[in-house]
Amino acid sequence: MLENPRSPRVRAVAKLTKRSARQESGLFLLEGPQAAREALRYRPDTVLELFATPTAIERHDDIRAAADEAGIEVVFTAEAVLDAMADTVTPQGIVAVARQSPTALKDVFADDPRLIAICEEVRDPGNLGTIIRAADAAGADAVILTGRTVDLYNPKVVRATTGSLFHLPVVVGVELAAVVERAHAHGIRIIAADVGGDDFLASRALLAEPTAWLFGNEARGLEEETLAQADLALRLPIYGSAESLNLATAASVCLYETAFAQRS
């Protein structure tokens, strides 16, 4: 059992809370039983290490079974060790180390996608994680991160996806122009979600066609040169007195409306 929070092995895992360490190693942290469970179920090939307290493994015997099936040894630790490794205050007794495995842009378009979420300079980790989760729930074919969007493997992003990170392809580190070019080549319309756009309801019929939604920065939205790359921009109506919608909430509405239209 690992009992020393200051041991080199514990420190190596804890470093993955920092982007520099993630970039250098190509690894990232999974915290809590839900993240570990989904990784072991959908992408066991990416899971390299699994740490848990004995009490946590007793509560989540399905995780131990999945780890055994994947040939991954469960390393037992003291509570203090888990606390030292994790980014959260309460990691719920389970922490794993996984290999980053983003999808290549060409692979996304090889399967003729019909619904894609593009995130351009989304900076809030919670928003990005929630958008990925919403895209997964709406049956989107992929999420693409462009511009200066927050690191996909930031622990807060990973937690906010609640496992959806392992359910659908996610592309990172690409330029928007390259995404637009490939989308157009496959007959996909780029629609920007923007407060200055056209009325959403008036253009609702277009959503039945292959669509890539473009979501921008929480504070500034999309820059003019970025908007120019979209085929059109649409705004969601505000019927009450709220000034605006949270980005992740607006993205969820846009993705679900498109999913409804494409399945009707």
SULUR-V976915 format. One record per backbone hydrogen bond with DSSP energy under -0.5 kcal/mol. CO is the residue of the C=O (numbers start at 0). NH is the residue of the N-H. Records with the same first field share a line. If there is no record, write none. Layout:
CO = NH, NH
This chain:
0 = 2
1 = 77
2 = 4
3 = 6
6 = 10
7 = 11
8 = 12
9 = 13
10 = 14
12 = 15
13 = 16
14 = 17
17 = 21
18 = 22
19 = 23
20 = 24
21 = 25
25 = 99
27 = 97
29 = 95
31 = 35
32 = 36
33 = 37
34 = 38
35 = 39
36 = 40
37 = 41, 42
38 = 42
42 = 45
43 = 46
45 = 47, 98
48 = 96
49 = 74
50 = 94
51 = 76
52 = 56
53 = 57
54 = 58
55 = 59
57 = 60
59 = 62, 63
60 = 64
61 = 65
62 = 66
63 = 67
64 = 68
65 = 69
66 = 70, 71
67 = 70
70 = 72
72 = 49, 74
73 = 75
74 = 51
75 = 1
77 = 80, 81
78 = 82
79 = 83
80 = 84
81 = 85
90 = 93
92 = 52
93 = 31
94 = 50
95 = 29
96 = 47, 48
97 = 27
103 = 106, 107
104 = 108
105 = 109
107 = 110
108 = 111
113 = 210
114 = 140, 141
115 = 117, 212
116 = 118, 143
117 = 119, 214
118 = 120, 145
120 = 122
121 = 149
122 = 124
123 = 127
124 = 128
125 = 129
126 = 130
127 = 131
128 = 132
129 = 133
130 = 134
131 = 135
132 = 136
133 = 137
134 = 139
135 = 138
140 = 168
141 = 116
142 = 170
143 = 118, 145
144 = 173
145 = 120, 148
150 = 153
153 = 156, 157
154 = 158
155 = 159
156 = 160
157 = 161, 162
158 = 161
160 = 163
162 = 165
163 = 166, 167
168 = 142
169 = 102
170 = 144
173 = 146
174 = 177, 178
175 = 179
176 = 180
177 = 181
178 = 182
179 = 183
180 = 184
181 = 185
182 = 185, 187
183 = 186
188 = 190, 211
189 = 191, 230, 231
190 = 213
191 = 193, 233
193 = 196
197 = 234
198 = 202
199 = 202
200 = 203
202 = 205
203 = 206
204 = 207
205 = 208
209 = 188
210 = 115
211 = 190
212 = 117, 214
213 = 192
214 = 119
216 = 220
220 = 216
222 = 226
223 = 227
225 = 228
226 = 229
231 = 191
232 = 197
233 = 193
234 = 199
236 = 238
245 = 249
246 = 250
247 = 251
248 = 252
249 = 253
250 = 254
251 = 255
252 = 256
253 = 257
254 = 258
255 = 259
256 = 260
257 = 261
258 = 262
259 = 262, 263
260 = 263
